[in-house]
Amino acid sequence: MAVKPEVILGDITTLDVDVIVNAANPRCWVVAE
């Protein structure tokens, strides 16, 4: 899932989890849509 500014502003809580996971596992950027 791409991190978009509007998404961050809309769903900071949900995005926060994805950001932490992506930071811990960069491969998620390739796997996630």
C-alpha positions as MATLAB code, in Angstrom:
seq = 'MAVKPEVILGDITTLDVDVIVNAANPRCWVVAE';
ca = [
       0.000    0.000    0.000;
       1.397    3.333   -1.031;
       1.660    5.997    1.637;
      -0.311    9.018    0.445;
      -0.523   12.357    2.321;
      -4.321   12.384    2.108;
      -4.470    8.848    3.505;
      -2.189    9.771    6.394;
      -4.455   12.695    7.239;
      -7.566   10.540    6.906;
      -6.446    7.360    8.659;
      -3.365    8.112   10.728;
      -4.033    5.224   13.105;
      -4.330    2.581   10.384;
      -1.436    4.034    8.424;
       0.695    4.179   11.564;
       0.575    0.385   11.866;
       1.480   -0.083    8.193;
       4.369    2.362    8.487;
       5.787    0.496   11.484;
       5.478   -2.854    9.694;
       6.996   -1.471    6.503;
       9.838    0.092    8.453;
      10.550   -3.233   10.130;
      10.112   -5.237    6.930;
      10.868   -3.261    3.711;
       9.672   -6.219    1.616;
       6.110   -5.312    2.593;
       6.368   -2.389    0.177;
       6.729   -4.856   -2.684;
       4.139   -7.358   -1.469;
       1.457   -4.924   -0.303;
      -0.762   -3.239   -2.868;
];
